[in-house]
């Protein structure tokens, strides 16, 4: 273990040195399809010969050699150039071993600057961190399995992730920023792209796993958009069903809806829908979260009539766009959010008009644009923002949504306009690390300060009945407590669920040692923070915050985070 740590430190130092040497980014190692430029210090920029042998990352299938540094700890699948043997190894160890194949011992030849860069990296002993990888059916189906990323696509398809509103609110420049609020959906993140060679619309998760659940309604509804409007388009949204939300909006008192910008938006939208044909009871059937996830994850080979019925209820709720031919350099990183959202509104409006004419019995709820409404006026204070967020989240939760998403955008974007103009004039290389994105531009694969999530959590106490050890790097530590749910008239049998404690890894090791010796936490009450309850009454996304002792209030212990 100590050897691996020191080797990683040495490779990291070499990576920093190589990044300083590279004044301009190197071209992508891929050929054909969209062009991508490798970042300085990335595996593709520093060691293109190694990058050419990259098959895919084993966790996030969207990760590519031009996106990660050559000292990355990510586990990847590599192909030997001599014997075609495929094996798994962490990137920094692969680089340290010179790309050596564990089967035949061959190494890929290095040329040019890569030779000098390799001299700064110490050689590694044969490591247990690599293994043969009979790919076969052991890997989940992903966007990487069809060679789409290798042959046709080199753009960064990793979606932008959100930061916490509470941690970022102090950084918001109220005088110079525009803020837009949207409901936070309780669905499954889904990126949609188009494989021009296969003429196939691809639906995949944030980790690159392909979804095969959209054949019934969503895929036909999007086909005209990709085949006749923009084949370079990459959409970002969630697979969801909003029927329950629509009913709660309709039942919301007007005074409550008028108390927030989001409430007023949905009230106006509801008014527009008045007079349309009534929906059938089957269409408005409530799809629980667990059933929705199961239907989305089910492949074509394992479909049952019940799964098909659930998949027919799926809708695609679109809230952003990664790439479009309309954008400078075709990249959403060069365009502020309000412009991206306006672009989506325009193309989806035109698409709905076409689909109503071309698709018999078309239901326009299959494709929906997630609203983004101004939260506060520019120049308002932090107190006004906090009050507006509270009013909006009350409306969102009243309508059945799990929280809010807040978009930040520079109100004065002089630098962004210069950047966009330069990209449009071809003065800036597409994907270049030196390219300054607009504040509010799409940040691929990053947690962005321009995208903030705001949720209200609930808490309750549950009795600890057992504990389980962690796995992998958490082996020898407390993995989770097993807590018992209270009995009800509907559920008289004992029911349990797992709760991960919110504490340090060091404390988890200490707690597991204590548990093995005398089980001191058994029978104590654990304060659990959670988002909401499933249809079976089980807390969703539970986190253990504090061990309170016996349920009767006696023998209380210190907080779990101490």
Order of alpha helices (4+ residues) and beta strands (2+ residues): alpha-alpha-alpha-beta-beta-beta-alpha-alpha-beta-beta-alpha-beta-beta-beta-alpha-beta-alpha-alpha-alpha-alpha-alpha-beta-alpha-beta-beta-alpha-beta-alpha-beta-beta-beta-beta-alpha-beta-beta
